Amino acid sequence: MQDLGRSAEQPDTGQPELRQLVVEASRALARLDTSRLEELALCCEALTRTPWNADQRQSLARQAHEAAADMAIFARVLEATRSNVTVMNRLREMRAGRLEYSERQARGWAGTEGGDGDN
């Protein structure tokens, strides 16, 4: 596993800083680096399965607090990625002729029933 870095005051516990995990995950997602994302998922899975003593739990809580902004950014990147995948799948289905729309969807896109036609 790649070394994720650690602050000077953070002792080497064999676990990467949570914030660095989130930053790495965001970068891997942006690059669509699936092997790195899988690696990071395994690392996070190990974090959740590790038995923590009180000091370690306190350290992890501090890390989570410090990583909150990065986790919010990562959540937005994930949501955008999900939306993009949905659009790509719908386009693929349309090209294959398998996608059917309901009457309501078709009318909504045509600008009727209060729609503006730009949906």
Secondary structure in CASP SS format (residue, H / E / C, confidence):
PFRMAT SS
TARGET T0000
AUTHOR 0000-0000-0000
METHOD secondary structure of the structure
MODEL  1
M C 1.00
Q C 1.00
D C 1.00
L C 1.00
G C 1.00
R C 1.00
S C 1.00
A C 1.00
E C 1.00
Q C 1.00
P C 1.00
D C 1.00
T C 1.00
G C 1.00
Q C 1.00
P C 1.00
E C 1.00
L H 1.00
R H 1.00
Q H 1.00
L H 1.00
V H 1.00
V H 1.00
E H 1.00
A H 1.00
S H 1.00
R H 1.00
A H 1.00
L H 1.00
A H 1.00
R C 1.00
L C 1.00
D C 1.00
T H 1.00
S H 1.00
R H 1.00
L H 1.00
E H 1.00
E H 1.00
L H 1.00
A H 1.00
L H 1.00
C H 1.00
C H 1.00
E H 1.00
A H 1.00
L H 1.00
T H 1.00
R H 1.00
T C 1.00
P C 1.00
W C 1.00
N C 1.00
A H 1.00
D H 1.00
Q H 1.00
R H 1.00
Q H 1.00
S H 1.00
L H 1.00
A H 1.00
R H 1.00
Q H 1.00
A H 1.00
H H 1.00
E H 1.00
A C 1.00
A H 1.00
A H 1.00
D H 1.00
M H 1.00
A H 1.00
I H 1.00
F H 1.00
A H 1.00
R H 1.00
V H 1.00
L H 1.00
E H 1.00
A H 1.00
T H 1.00
R H 1.00
S H 1.00
N H 1.00
V H 1.00
T H 1.00
V H 1.00
M H 1.00
N H 1.00
R H 1.00
L H 1.00
R H 1.00
E H 1.00
M H 1.00
R H 1.00
A H 1.00
G C 1.00
R C 1.00
L C 1.00
E C 1.00
Y C 1.00
S C 1.00
E H 1.00
R H 1.00
Q H 1.00
A H 1.00
R H 1.00
G H 1.00
W H 1.00
A C 1.00
G C 1.00
T C 1.00
E C 1.00
G C 1.00
G C 1.00
D C 1.00
G C 1.00
D C 1.00
N C 1.00
END
